[in-house]
Amino acid sequence: MTAPTKPLPHNPAADPGDSPERTGDTLHTPVIAWFDAHARDLPWRREDAGPWGVMVSEFMLQQTPVSRVLPVYEQWLARWPRPADLAEEAPGEAVRAWGRLGYPRRALRLHGAAVAITERHGGDVPRLHAQLLALPGIGEYTAAAVASFAYGQRHAVLDTNVRRVFARAVTGVQYPPNATTAAERKLARALLPEDERTASRWAAASMELGALVCTAKNENCARCPIAAQCAWRAAGKPAHEGPARRGQTYAGTDRQVRGKLLAVLREAVTPVPQATLDRVWDEPVQRARALDGLVADGLVEPLPGGMYRLPMT
């Protein structure tokens, strides 16, 4: 259980008299202009990426930095340029191609989405937010992101970077809550420009601002196009008083063991015997737990005779 957050002091820069709608009007133009001048040239932002390229990027970028995603993304799209191309392959091939991006269940979910797109939508990524949300493995954020970035629609796209920008610039706190709240969703909707194209640019621009300037640590206010309007900066940058954010550990965890087991299976072209997997990790209880977890998650398929392989169905 987390400790309760202490009440924040009154922040005149975020006075209720300044409605989110009025605040948004003063934020849109400078943030979008900054984005037009400073946005990174990323392949999923190019016109030829198409909706499928946007969807693939959104799956890969969850909890994974751009630098790690880029080479895998390009290889993925070269091999599977359309959802139907991926749908024709066994799900294990998606896991194999995922490589070391981490959280490999995303590969299975993306494969499942490709199958559903092929079967339900003739192989085209659907345009409607409700249809996107109905695809397997797609939640509210991904549906909104694909509808906005691929089709230029007006949706509140709330990833960690956007939430941090809104928390600081509008709400006046250093960090957003650990989980997205109803209040954040309401604020994001209130800040949306009315025009669809502008709203789509705003979604991408506010996300890029959080990724490059209004970062979690060492924010660069000197480069921020809305520093003069930022409620958190105007309040003197009060330190976050909510739950501490703990860094993720990896060494020695079940995640590390799972990764080592999957690495062996990704490299194998034939089923792998239990004895080969046993050499991956010395501690037998943790190794068995990690392997059982991979099987339960559908990432590994057990075969008779103590053999294992990536899933084929």
Buried (B, 14 or more C-beta within 10 A) or exposed (E): EEEEEEEBEEBEBBEEEBEBEEBBEEBBBBBBEBBEEBBEEBBBBEEEBBBBBBBBBBBBBBEBEBEBBBEBBEEBBEEBEBBBBBBEBBBBBBBBBBBEBBBBBBBBBBBBBBBBBBEEBEBBBBBEBEBBBEBBBBEBBBBBBBBBBBBBBBBBBBBBBBBBBBBBBBBBBBBBBEEBEEEBEEBBEBBBBEEBEBBBBBBBBBBBBBBBBBEEEEBEBEEBBBBEBBBBBBBEBEEBBBBEEEEEEEEEEBBBBBBBBBEBBBEBEEBBBEEBBEEBBEEEEBBBBBBEBBBEEBBBBBEEEEBBBBBEE
